[in-house]
Amino acid sequence: MTGLSIRPAVHDDLDAVLAFWRTAAEGTSISDDRAGVARLLDRDPGALLLAESAGDLLGTVIAGFDGWRCHLYRLAVHPERRRQGVASVLLAAAEERFVRLGGRRADAMVLVRNETAHRAWGAAGYGPQEQWRRWVKPLTG
């Protein structure tokens, strides 16, 4: 996609990213607040990637690497810019980051009910692992 640039988010982007997710992301997370995203940027400054064109935020992905596994979260593209290659460019940048850091395999958090996301992830070469289930425990009230 021409005119699209990818860059890591900085603290000045927090409010814009949170507003963008309310428009473009499916579901919410316990960490979808200023403090949660700020912690991400402090711990792993290159993890939150932004796709922009002409100063407009078109997409995001969190490409977190803990030194062992590569995790993808919050792949979101503005509804008016979907099916134009934004997600593909974001995922390519995330995967390049993982390879640079020594990652060997990436996994993605994908909502079961989000059929649109299933098609996008499948087109990018990802597939569900039915033998695994995510087990969670909230650590805050």
N, C-alpha and C positions, 0 to 999 in steps of 0.2 A: 504494500500500500504506500503510495507516494505521499510525502509530507508528514508522515507519522514518525515521531521520535519516542524512544523509550529511555526513561531515566529513573533512578531511585528516588523515592519520596524523601522529603525533608520535613522537619517539624512545622515549617510554615504551610505545608500542604494538608495538615491534619483536618481542618474544618472542611476543606473542599472534598477530601476523600470521603469523609463521613457522610456529607451531603450527597455525594455521587453514589455511594452504596445504597442510600435510601431510595434512589431512583433506579439503579441498574442491577443491584444484587438481589438474589433470592434469599429470603430468610434473614435472620439476624443471629448474632453470636453474643455470648456473654462479654466478649472483648470488644464489641463494636462501640467503643466510646473513646474519647480523647486520651484518657489515661492508658487504655489498653493498647492503642496504636502507638502512642508515644513510647511505651515500654518496648514494643517491637522494634521501633527505629533506634532506640538506645542500645538494645542488645545486638541487633543485626541490621546495621544501617543500610545495607544493600538489598534487604529482603523484599520490601514493598516496591514493586515496579509500576510505573505509571506510563500509559500510552497517551501522547498528546499530539494535537495537530492545531496549528495556528493559535496556540495558547489555550485550547479547549481540552479538558480531560475527557478522553474517549474510553479508557479502559484501565483496569488494575489487575494485578495478580500478586499474591504473596508467595515468594519462593524461599521458604525457610529451610535451612540446613543446620542440623544439630551436630554435625561431625560424623554422623553415622547414616542417617536417612535424609532424603530430600522430600519435603512436603509442600504441596501446592494448595493454596486456599484463596478465596475471594477473587477468582477469575470472574470479572464482570466487565461487560461492554455496554456502553450507552445504548438503550433500545433502538434509537434511530440510526446507529452505526453498526448494527449486527450484520453478519454475513458479508462483511467487507474486508475480512482478513485481519482485523485488530486482534482478536484472540490468538490467531496463529502467530502473529509477530510477538505478542506478549509471551506465549508459551515457548517460542524459540529462544527468546532472551532469558527466560527462567531456566530452561534446560542448559543453555550455554553457561550460565552462572553455576549451576550444579556441577557441570563437568570441570569447570575451572577450580572449584572447591574440592574436587575429588569424589563427588557423588557418583553412585553406580545405578541407582534406580529411583524414579520419582513416583510418589503416590499423590492422589488428589482426593480432597474431601468433596463429595458430590451428593447433593440431596436426592434421596430415592424418588421423590415425586417430581423432580425437575427434568422432564423429558427433553426439553430443549438443551439442557446441559449435557445429557447423556449423548445426544447426537454430536455435540461439539467436541466432547472429550473423545468419543469414539473416532471421529474424523482425525483427531490429532494423534491417534495410535494408542490411546489408553483404553483399558477395559476393566470391568469389575472383577474382583477376586472374591468369589462367593464363599470360599472357605474361611474368610476373615470377617469378623464383626468388630465394630468400634464399641468399646466399653468406656463409659465416662462416669465421672464423679465430680460434681460441682465443688469447688474449694472455697467458694464464697457464698454468703447467704442471699 
